[in-house]
Amino acid sequence: MLLAVQNSISAAVLAARSDEVDIFGVIDLTNCCETRISKITLGLAIQFVANATVLGYDVRGAMVFYGEPGTPSLRSRDCDRLWAQFGGALVRP
């Protein structure tokens, strides 16, 4: 059952990878303040969240909102999994 849910999320994300999204809950560790990232494609958002710790951001509480209202948001662990699974395919048009 869990695998079916993950596969449906993966399919939805791949289909929406070029859609513009918003990311909330990103903490810039240099300034110690929350940074809102908006108008970024879903694929780039997943890449950013998956690699944010290297760039000096804390994304433990990050949420990526995409799709129609009511679509579950992606958390940092989801982004890590999706980036590991699909990598560059997420940022290609």
C-alpha positions as CSV (number, residue, x, y, z in Angstrom):
1,M,0.0,0.0,0.0
2,L,2.8,2.5,0.9
3,L,4.5,1.7,-2.4
4,A,1.4,2.5,-4.3
5,V,1.0,5.9,-2.5
6,Q,4.7,6.7,-3.2
7,N,4.3,5.8,-6.8
8,S,1.2,8.0,-7.2
9,I,3.0,10.9,-5.6
10,S,6.0,10.4,-7.8
11,A,3.8,10.3,-10.9
12,A,2.1,13.5,-9.8
13,V,5.3,15.3,-9.1
14,L,6.9,14.3,-12.5
15,A,3.8,15.5,-14.3
16,A,3.9,18.9,-12.4
17,R,7.7,19.4,-12.4
18,S,7.4,22.6,-14.5
19,D,4.6,24.1,-12.4
20,E,5.5,27.2,-10.3
21,V,5.4,26.5,-6.5
22,D,6.0,28.1,-3.2
23,I,8.4,26.9,-0.4
24,F,7.7,27.8,3.2
25,G,9.7,27.0,6.3
26,V,13.2,27.5,4.9
27,I,15.6,29.1,7.5
28,D,18.6,31.0,6.3
29,L,21.3,30.0,8.8
30,T,23.4,33.1,8.0
31,N,20.7,35.5,8.9
32,C,18.7,33.2,11.3
33,C,15.4,34.1,9.6
34,E,12.8,32.4,7.6
35,T,13.1,32.8,3.8
36,R,10.1,32.3,1.6
37,I,10.9,31.1,-1.9
38,S,8.2,31.5,-4.5
39,K,7.7,31.3,-8.2
40,I,10.2,28.4,-8.7
41,T,9.4,25.3,-10.6
42,L,8.6,22.2,-8.7
43,G,11.6,20.3,-10.0
44,L,14.0,23.2,-8.9
45,A,12.2,23.4,-5.6
46,I,12.8,19.7,-4.9
47,Q,16.4,20.0,-5.9
48,F,16.8,23.1,-3.7
49,V,15.3,21.4,-0.6
50,A,17.2,18.2,-1.1
51,N,20.5,20.1,-1.3
52,A,19.7,23.1,1.0
53,T,21.8,22.1,4.0
54,V,25.0,22.3,1.8
55,L,23.9,25.8,0.8
56,G,23.4,27.0,4.4
57,Y,19.7,26.6,4.9
58,D,17.7,24.6,7.5
59,V,14.8,22.9,5.7
60,R,13.7,20.5,8.5
61,G,10.3,22.3,8.6
62,A,10.1,23.1,4.9
63,M,6.9,22.5,2.9
64,V,6.6,22.7,-0.9
65,F,3.1,23.5,-2.0
66,Y,2.2,22.5,-5.5
67,G,-0.8,21.5,-7.6
68,E,-4.5,22.2,-6.8
69,P,-5.5,23.4,-3.3
70,G,-5.8,20.3,-1.2
71,T,-2.8,18.5,-2.8
72,P,-0.6,17.3,0.1
73,S,2.6,19.4,0.4
74,L,6.1,17.9,0.1
75,R,8.3,17.8,3.1
76,S,12.1,17.7,3.1
77,R,12.2,13.9,3.4
78,D,9.9,13.7,0.3
79,C,12.2,16.0,-1.6
80,D,15.3,13.9,-0.6
81,R,13.6,10.7,-1.8
82,L,12.3,12.3,-5.1
83,W,15.7,13.9,-5.9
84,A,17.5,10.6,-5.2
85,Q,15.0,8.7,-7.3
86,F,14.7,11.1,-10.3
87,G,17.5,13.6,-10.0
88,G,18.0,15.6,-13.2
89,A,14.7,14.4,-14.8
90,L,12.9,16.8,-12.3
91,V,14.6,19.9,-13.7
92,R,14.3,19.0,-17.4
93,P,11.3,20.5,-19.2
